[in-house]
């Protein structure tokens, strides 16, 4: 299994777990960010440039929704672990996201 396939699998599980949260605008934004990233990398062979660019946007949006927005989304332990695993698979996002936290 390559990195792209691993991220796709993690995103599918993450999206399913987001669906279990209370219906809020933040939940909808998180699902949209997840779907956008998933759609972008669902093509056959996606370049690292696309993977990293879309991945950074996903990581940034979820981080904002988790900690900076007025009505934060509250992820359970498994969802946080999935998010961190996706984050770790996108090396270009690591430096920028640390600045946000």
C-alpha positions in Angstrom: 0.0 0.0 0.0 1.5 3.3 -1.0 1.2 6.7 0.8 -1.7 7.8 -1.4 -3.8 4.7 -0.7 -3.0 4.9 3.1 -4.2 8.5 3.2 -7.4 7.6 1.2 -8.2 4.9 3.7 -7.6 7.1 6.7 -9.7 9.9 5.2 -12.6 7.6 4.6 -12.5 6.4 8.2 -12.1 10.0 9.4 -15.0 11.2 7.3 -17.2 8.4 8.7 -16.2 9.4 12.3 -17.0 13.0 11.5 -20.5 12.0 10.5 -21.1 10.8 14.1 -20.5 14.3 15.5 -23.4 16.7 16.4 -24.7 18.6 13.3 -23.0 22.0 13.3 -21.6 24.3 10.7 -18.1 23.3 11.8 -18.9 19.6 11.3 -20.1 20.4 7.8 -16.9 22.4 7.1 -14.8 19.5 8.3 -16.6 17.0 6.1 -16.3 19.4 3.1 -12.5 19.8 3.7 -12.2 16.0 4.0 -14.2 15.4 0.8 -12.2 18.0 -1.1 -8.9 16.3 -0.1 -10.3 12.8 -0.8 -11.6 13.9 -4.3 -8.3 15.4 -5.2 -6.3 12.3 -4.3 -8.8 9.7 -5.6 -7.4 9.8 -9.1 -5.0 7.0 -10.2 -1.6 8.5 -9.6 -1.5 11.9 -7.9 1.7 13.8 -7.8 3.4 14.6 -4.5 2.8 18.3 -5.3 -1.0 17.9 -5.4 -0.9 15.5 -2.4 1.0 18.0 -0.4 -0.9 21.1 -1.5 -4.4 19.6 -0.8 -3.1 17.9 2.3 -1.9 21.2 3.7 -5.3 22.8 3.1 -7.0 19.9 4.8 -4.7 19.9 7.8 -5.1 23.7 8.2 -8.9 23.6 8.0 -9.2 20.8 10.5 -6.7 22.4 12.9 -8.7 25.7 12.8 -11.9 23.9 13.4 -10.4 21.9 16.3 -8.8 24.8 18.1 -9.4 28.3 16.8 -13.0 28.5 15.7 -15.7 29.7 18.0 -17.6 26.4 18.1 -14.8 23.8 18.0 -15.3 20.3 16.8 -14.6 17.8 19.4 -12.9 14.7 18.0 -12.7 11.4 19.9 -9.4 9.6 20.5 -9.5 7.5 17.4 -10.4 10.5 15.1 -7.4 12.4 16.6 -5.1 9.5 16.0 -6.3 9.3 12.3 -5.9 13.0 11.9 -2.3 12.8 13.3 -1.5 9.9 11.1 -2.7 11.8 8.0 -0.7 14.8 9.1 2.4 12.6 9.5 2.0 11.3 5.9 2.1 14.8 4.5 5.6 16.0 5.3 5.1 19.4 3.7 2.4 20.3 6.2 4.4 19.6 9.3 6.3 22.9 9.6 3.3 25.2 8.8 0.9 23.4 11.1 3.3 23.7 14.1 3.2 27.5 13.6 -0.6 27.4 13.8 -0.6 25.5 17.1 
